[in-house]
């Protein structure tokens, strides 16, 4: 559960970040990390169109630089985008100045006031500096579609077990997740709609 749905103490430590957005109506916020990549992101966009669902894509700046046409499609189809650093850096492994500079480099290609730290890891000085410019979005449910130890059914089960009103759900439009995500995502969307959830943008 610590991975799929971070406990309250972890949320308290990172004050000033967004983990969940409870609403008067039953809703969820679907997000994707690590794209865009040509092998996966276009399929995700087509799948979302099939269900008339909008999502937020936390993009890696270097991927946007390499595949600007896919980034444009994300925006043109009515989805939101967020900054996910330029090179998918894990904050605790870098000095704060270098980490923040990498985020700002990503901003050369990603026009957004949203930021999500890769792996969910940041140093407190990084958090303090970045929240001056960005709304820092974490998650309420991470599907673990990136894990080779998960099955598509396991990913779907995470969504069913942990989703609640206002949950921010994380999938990945990346090569490491595609084998599980391509089966689990449509099933998850169908189940969420059947359960009466509306999909909202961050």
N, C-alpha and C positions, 0 to 999 in steps of 0.2 A: 504493500500500500504506500510506502514512503515514496516510491518512484511514481506510481500511477496517480496518486493524489497526495501531494506534499502536506505534511501535518501542520497544524496551526503555528507551532513554534518557528518553523521555517518561514512562514508567511510574516510573522511578527518581526523577525530579524531583518527582513527586507521591506521596511515600511516605505510607503510612498510608491509602491509598485501595485499593479493590478493583477489579481489572481482569479477573481470571480466577480460577476456583475449581476446579483439577484435582481429580479424585476417583478413588477406586479403581474405580468403575463409570463407564461412558461416559455423560456427561450434559452438558446445556447449560442455560443460564438465559435464558429469553426475556423481553425487556423492551420496553416501549412508552413513548415520551416525548410530551409536549406536550398530551395530552388533559386531561379528557374533553371531547369535542364530540359533539353529537347526530347529526351526519352520518356519523360514522365509528366511534366507540367501541362503540355497540351491535352493529354488524356484527362488530367484532373479538371481542367477547364471545361472540357466537353461533358464530363460526368456531372459537374455542378450545373451546367446548362440544362442537362436532362431533367434534373430535379428542381430547376428554377431556384437554386440556392446560391447565396453570396457568401464569400469567405474573405479572410485576411491572410495575405501571403507575406511572411517575414523572409525577405530575400537576402541572399549573400551578394555583396556588391560586385565581386569579381565575376559571378555568374551573370549578373545583369549586364556587365560590361561585355561579356562574350556573347550573350544572347539577348540583345536589346529588343528584338522583335517579339520574343515571348513575353518579356516584361510589359511591352506595350499592349499585348493581348490581355494580360491580366487586368490592366487598368481600363482598357476599352470595354471589357465585358462587365464592368461595374463592381469589381472587387477592390478591396483596399490593399495597400502594400505597407510594409514596415521594414526597418533597417535591422539586419542580423549580422552586422560587422562586414568588413570587406573580404575577409579570408577565414570566416568561421572560427574565430579565436575564442579559446577558453580563458575567461578573464583572470582567473586565479594564477595562470601560468605566465602572465605578462605584467610588466610595470604599468601603472595606471596611465602614464603619459602616452605610452605606445599603444595601449588598448583604445583609449579615447581617440587618438589620431587615426586608428584603423576604422573606427566607427565613422569619423568625419570623412575619411576617404570614401567609404561606401556611400555617404550622402551626396557625393558627386554624381552618382547614378540613380540613387533612390530618393525620391521626393516624398518625404513622410515625417510626421512628428511622432511616429511610433517606433519603439525599439524593443527587441527581445534579445537577451544575451544567450549565445549558444551554450548548450548544456545547462542553462539556468545558473551559471556560476559567474559571480562578480566579486571584486574586492569592494569594500565599502567606499573608498575614495572614488572608484569608478562609478558606483551608483550615485554618489553625491554630485559628481560632475555632470553625468549624463542626464539626470532628471531635471536639470536646469533647462534643457532643450527638448527632451523627449518624454512622452508618456511611456513608461516602462511596463510592458505587458508580459506577465509570466503565464501561468496556466492553472487550471483546476484539475484537468485530466490529461495526462500524457498517455497516448495509446501504446507506446513502445513498438510501433510498427517497424522501427529501425533495427530491432533486435533479432539476430538469427535464431535465438532461442524461442521466439514467439511463432505461433502459427496464425494464419488469417482468422481462425476461429477464436484464438486467444486475444487477438486485437479487438475483435468484435465484442468479446466478453467484457473487456475492460470498459468499453463504452457503455454497455448495458449495466454494469455493476456500479460505476462511479459517477455517471452523469446525473446532474441535478439542475434545478433552475439557476440560470446564470453561469453555468459552467463554460469555461474557455477550454476547448478541446484542441489537442495538438496531434496532427498527422504530419508526414514529411513527403514533399514532392521531390524525392531523391532516389538515386539508384539503390542505395542500401535498404530502402523501405519498400520499393515498388512491388516485390513479389507478394508481400503480405497486404500492403495498402490497396492494391487494385481489386482484391477480393473483398476486403473488410470495409472499405469506404462506402461503396453503394449499399451494402447491407446495413451499415451504421446509419446512413442518411434515411433509408427506408424505415428503420426501426424508430428513429427519433421523430420522424414525421407521424408515424402511426401512434406514437406516444403523446402526440399533441404539442411537440416543441416547435417553436418558430426559430428560424435562423436569423440572427442579427449581425451587423457589422460592428467592429470595434470603433 
